[in-house]
Amino acid sequence: MSKTDNNGAPRHHLKRASTPGKATVLAIGKAFPRQLIPQERLVEGYFRDTKCEDVSIKEKLERLCKTTTVKTRYTVMSKEIIDKYPELATEGSSTIKQRLEIANPAVVEMAFEASLACIKEWGRPATDITHIIYVSSSEIRLPGGDLYLASQLGLKNDVNRVMLYFLGCYGGVTGLRVAKDIAENNPGSRVLLTTSETTILGFRPPNKERPYDLVGAALFGDGAAAVIIGTDPITSTESPFMELNYAVQQFLPGTQNVIDGRLSEEGINFKLGRDLPQKIEDNIEEFCRKLMSKASLTEFNDLFWAVHPGGPAILNRLENTLKLNKGKLECSRRALMDYGNVSSNTIFYVMEYMREELKREGGEEWGLALAFGPGITFEGILLRSL
């Protein structure tokens, strides 16, 4: 993706000007819980905490942990929490109250830390934020985390707030689409978009009758992210790095049961259809071309790709279907390896890695941000590197 000078050092490209009136990403931040789990230690800890002695299930989880390509993940769940709430690791226990006691403050704490990091990079006072969008599939309460976050950040009490709940893995790109609409229809506005997720609601002991629980245990992690979106950047104080040129959401009729999540007294239960990668493969080319047509783009390999890494199978299918050159999905694979699938947050970890790649001379001007989730829903944004 990059070029080098005569000494082999990467050369940096000159910044492109943003399009007047188009939403841009002005800053990005992220945050994680304190517990970092290497993938090779996950199985022993999980089976110790849940007191499971089924060797066949353990061997299956060990195989899954290797195929996910995840190396490290952050989690709110810890031995201290299990010791305080042993019922979380007990099959059939009614624990939604306990789970929310843990999750509700945890997601706001992570969102707060990610937002602080983002605002610091932005370089302007938090009180200049005019809108806040809060995305999470990990908390349930009224008022929601958007209010708690706005209060903790010291935002003005007339800040315009939007909550996006239980969208799953495509929630981050949905947030970008909504932030784009707000920014472009409210000149001078600055939108703080924050996402925060924890797997606490879905944690449970392994059970042969729930094979997807093992996939979740092997793949998903916790964390938060934040970006600030606005049009017509102030050149003296703001540093836009990506333009949100055009956005599309689309659902696939008849596929609402392929990704199925149900809230119960025991937490949230997920079922994932085996045909998910195939459904995405069958529809992804047409969806991408719809986005690309807005800039008269035709070649997939002329773009940079920021794809939500739902898992390696989805990335592999997309890469093969679109005949992408090796390395086109490297930022997505790197985010999956370093953090796991962190639901709505993960697209921002990909975008942060992509920002570093695109700083080098020779980086593509146009790209796509893509995410997939319940529905089956496709979210996509045509991006322009600045």
Phi, psi and omega in degrees: 000336186246163174246160181236159176275188184294340179266003179088000181275144180295138177264143182261140182280158174285140182294141176272153177281142177284155178282127180306131177084353179269141179292140178231156174269118187262337181193160180216147178212162179213162179204156183217157171294169189284337185273117176254126183244114171295141185301326183291346179257356186294314187298312181300316180294318181296316181286330174293313184292327182265358178056036178270134182240014180282110185293322183294320177294320180298317180295323178295317179295322177299320178294317180298320181298330179281323185282340181290339185072002178289137178252321181217152176212155174255143180220144170287319180302136182211169177299324180297320179292317178298321179295324180282326182234069182299338180295341177296333181258014181252123182301132174082006182280140174280107190228015183298323179299313180295320181298317180289329175299328179274312190288316186305307178289330183294317183291325179290322178299315179293319178298321179298313181294318178296320180294320177300316179297320180293315181295322178298316178294322180300315175091005177244162181295147178300331181291350175279352178286127183259336182221149175227132175243126185242120185244127176197143171246024191232007177218154178217115176183163174231128354292166184273179182298339179299321180289315179298319180293314179301320180293315182293327180280349181075030178287160178296149184286355174256017174298138181276124187247142175226131174253135174237105187252143170055048172265342181076215192292339180269001186300326180294318180286326172302315178301319177296319179296316180293318178298321177300313181298317180296311184297318184284339179259001178225079184308135180087352180287157174227120189253122172268116176254122179231141177236143180208131186219145171221151181271008182305318183296335183255359182291131175199163180293153181293147181210132182300334181280352178234072184297332182291337176303325179290323176299316178299318180296328182276342193242321193269148178225181183242154177165186180213161177212161178208144173223156173245129185243138176194162177260164174046067184303146175278110190297333182283339185231342186244149184231081179294142179235351180207140179253136177266095192279317184203141185230144179220137168241142182210139173247155180262111182305139176081009183246018186293344180263359182290319172243110188236122178236130181230131178272132179222182178297339182267000183120210180250133181249130180248143169231134183238121180290143179294341183272006181302308180303323181291320178299318179294316180301320184290339188240353191287324184296313180299320180297315180297319181294329176299318177291314185296329184298336181293339177241018179056039179264142183231336187257121181298324183279358173274357184253161163265155189232119174246093187249133175299122182275078179299333177173164183297329181296319180294316179297318180295318179297314181297316180299317182288318183296318182270000179054049180284144176295151178301132180101347181296329180255021185298320181294324176292317179294324179292318178296318178298318180295319186277331188231348189076187174276111183252036176053231189298337182288330199298327181300330181283329174293322176296315182295326178294317175297321181295322179303317180295321178295319186283348177293337182280145179300140182100354178292146183294150178278322186249149179201178179233139167254127185227144173210153184227145181196197185306137178148309344295130181253133171256131170240134180215145176226132171279118184254155173228124179284134182252000000 
